[in-house]
Amino acid sequence: MENLINIFVKSIFLENMVFAYFLGMCSYLAVSKKVSTAAGLGIAVIFVLGITLPVDYLLENYVLKEGALAWLSPSLASVDLSFLSFIMFIAVIASMVQLVEMVVEKFAPVLYNQLGIFLPLIAVNCAILGGSLFMQQKQFVNLGEASVYGIGSGVGWFLAIIGIAAIREKIEYSKIPAPLRGLGITFIVTGLMGLAFMGFMGIKL
Amino acid sequence: MSDKEPLFSKKNLKLLSDPLNSSNPITVQVLGICSALAVTAQLKPAIVMSISVIAVLALSNVIISLLRNTIPNRIRIIVQLVVIAALVILVDQVLKAFVYDVSKQLSVFVGLIITNCILMGRLEAFALGNRPWQSFLDGIGNGAGYSVILIIVAFFRELLGSGSLLGFRIIPESWYIANGGFYSNNGMMILPPMALITVGIIIWVQRYRNRNLIEN
């Protein structure tokens, strides 16, 4: 349990998708003009990360990894399919996003309308594929750890986009040198937020 | 575009040169930032990453452009993803075979070329509606525009952060405080947030020189 909380806190603050690895920057910059839309996208990312990571974990450990196919027959124990992982992960992500979209449309139409076009866009959000690839690298020992890591990374991304959206709403009223307006200042503010997040460095539960 | 058009006509050269400055994929189109920043703490991985992206971008542009009349509109995104993913797997295997240490350093970011928005963006915006040769040039041009920013950022981060370039020492050892000198590396340049701030400053300089890019 302690281990799970540790992974959760670490993935939110220390290994924040945006500030430490710059993942999902494209949608982070494009959709952070208003807090309400940013919140919608953030929730969608938590959702999709929380679902795809466990699925990709199972795929990795029961199909792709070296010797992972041994449960089918002992003669397959030496098969290593890990070079296929990129294409498998992106296929899982694309189909999961499609599935989530259909489920949300059916059971939570209000949420569906709020998320709008963001759901399909998430398929090409680097944070999702990045989550799966980091999961592959970190070699979690069980499904629980992988899911917690997924949700934690999603929450970290959510916090980051909410923060920048709120700052950008305020920044409208500041005097900024003309060439720096818009994209430039957003980059610099993100950098400063990243420095602030580094203050959490060294936290261990 | 007629078939008689010379391979390097003015229009085609513009496809190559525009992305370097006035329609730079990173600073103007805001595409592909995700992977651009994480690999720039040193010059060498940045260069390897640039070459990989140029290769994948040019080849996928050509392939999609060749297939553009046969891909049904509804499933084009999946087709594009499959083409890109296949090319990225190739690049990843080549890197692992020939420059293993850099490939370890780039870790997940080679795989993340798949979701690099430059690829999807250029395929959607250009390759689906243009001939293979133009798409090839567009791919090379945009890849080069991406590389320019990557290399500038990595140049400053490695020079100021570690005092070296491509691993060769630039700041003399005797300047360092430890050796009785006056200089010490700015350790902050190696931290991830400084990549963002460096790109912010590049955007500032570029827009200062090219006033019509300024946002209201």
Interface residues (C-beta under 8 A of the other chain):
Chain A: F19 A20 Y21 F22 L23 G24 M25 C26 L29 A30 F83 L84 S85 F86 I87 I90 A91 A94 A123 V124 N125 C126 I128 L129 G130 L133 F134 Q137 P177 A178 P179 L180 R181 G182 L183 G184 I185 T186 F187 I188 T190 G191 L192 M193 G194 L195 M198
Chain B: T27 V30 L31 G32 I33 C34 S35 A36 L37 A38 I77 I78 L81 V82 A85 A86 V88 I89 D92 Q93 S107 V108 G111 L112 I114 T115 N116 C117 M120 L191 P192 P193 M194 A195 L196 I197 V199 G200 I201 I203 W204 V205 Q206 R207 Y208 R211 I214 E215 N216
